[in-house]
């Protein structure tokens, strides 16, 4: 039997994670990260890593996988911020 709460978790995880990916793609494609705030990226990344740890503690696959993907995306944006600095 499929747990409807897990399905809701997967839907939420898919939407919130995929919403972040266009920014990563745009930054990579334009090679410009000037409009991204470093403090926002660092605070965001810390929050995502906390959610990731929380997901492991509560053994929630949707929380773990979505925050793992989002953490990688956040690290990419931080990398781009340094890489494409003028």
Backbone torsions as a table, in degrees:
resi	resn	phi	psi	omega
1	UNK	NA	132.7	179.0
2	UNK	-81.1	128.5	179.3
3	UNK	-79.5	116.9	-177.6
4	UNK	-62.6	-27.1	178.4
5	UNK	-71.1	-38.4	175.3
6	UNK	-65.4	-39.6	177.7
7	UNK	-61.4	-45.3	176.8
8	UNK	-59.3	-41.1	177.5
9	UNK	-61.9	-42.3	178.4
10	UNK	-66.5	-39.0	177.5
11	UNK	-63.6	-47.8	178.7
12	UNK	-61.1	-43.7	-180.0
13	UNK	-62.5	-43.4	-180.0
14	UNK	-63.5	-45.9	-178.0
15	UNK	-66.2	-47.9	-176.3
16	UNK	-70.2	-35.4	178.7
17	UNK	-71.6	-45.1	-178.7
18	UNK	-68.5	-26.2	177.8
19	UNK	-65.1	-25.6	-177.4
20	UNK	-84.8	-26.2	-173.8
21	UNK	-65.1	-36.5	178.1
22	UNK	-59.8	-32.8	178.0
23	UNK	-67.2	-40.7	177.3
24	UNK	-62.1	-46.9	-179.0
25	UNK	-62.9	-45.6	-179.2
26	UNK	-61.6	-43.9	-179.8
27	UNK	-64.1	-42.0	178.2
28	UNK	-65.5	-43.8	-176.6
29	UNK	-68.0	-44.1	-177.6
30	UNK	-83.9	-15.7	-175.8
31	UNK	54.1	38.9	179.6
32	UNK	-137.1	121.5	179.2
33	UNK	-121.6	17.6	-177.0
34	UNK	-57.9	-35.9	-175.6
35	UNK	-79.7	-6.6	179.6
36	UNK	-88.5	132.3	178.5
37	UNK	-84.3	122.8	179.6
38	UNK	-62.7	-40.8	179.8
39	UNK	-63.6	-38.8	177.0
40	UNK	-63.4	-44.2	-179.5
41	UNK	-62.1	-42.9	-178.9
42	UNK	-67.5	-45.7	178.7
43	UNK	-62.3	-44.3	178.8
44	UNK	-59.9	-46.2	-178.0
45	UNK	-63.4	-41.2	177.1
46	UNK	-61.8	-42.9	178.3
47	UNK	-62.4	-43.3	179.3
48	UNK	-64.1	-41.8	178.2
49	UNK	-64.6	-36.3	175.1
50	UNK	-63.7	-42.8	176.3
51	UNK	-61.9	-37.9	179.0
52	UNK	-62.9	-47.7	177.6
53	UNK	-61.4	-43.7	177.5
54	UNK	-57.8	-42.8	178.8
55	UNK	-59.2	-38.7	176.2
56	UNK	-67.1	-40.6	180.0
57	UNK	-63.3	-38.9	-178.8
58	UNK	-94.7	1.7	177.3
59	UNK	55.5	51.7	-179.4
60	UNK	-112.1	108.1	-178.1
61	UNK	-59.2	-43.9	179.1
62	UNK	-59.6	-40.8	179.9
63	UNK	-68.0	-41.3	-178.5
64	UNK	-65.9	-53.0	-173.7
65	UNK	-68.0	-40.3	-179.1
66	UNK	-67.0	-40.4	-179.0
67	UNK	-76.8	-26.0	173.2
68	UNK	-65.9	-47.2	178.4
69	UNK	-64.3	-43.3	-180.0
70	UNK	-66.6	-36.0	177.0
71	UNK	-63.2	-42.8	177.5
72	UNK	-62.3	-43.6	178.1
73	UNK	-61.1	-42.2	178.4
74	UNK	-63.9	-42.8	177.0
75	UNK	-62.9	-37.1	176.7
76	UNK	-62.1	-43.1	179.1
77	UNK	-65.1	-38.7	176.5
78	UNK	-64.7	-42.8	176.0
79	UNK	-59.1	-47.5	179.1
80	UNK	-60.5	-36.5	-180.0
81	UNK	-59.7	-41.0	177.7
82	UNK	-77.2	-42.1	-175.3
83	UNK	-64.8	-41.3	-175.0
84	UNK	-99.2	18.2	179.7
85	UNK	-66.5	136.2	179.6
86	UNK	-95.4	NA	NA
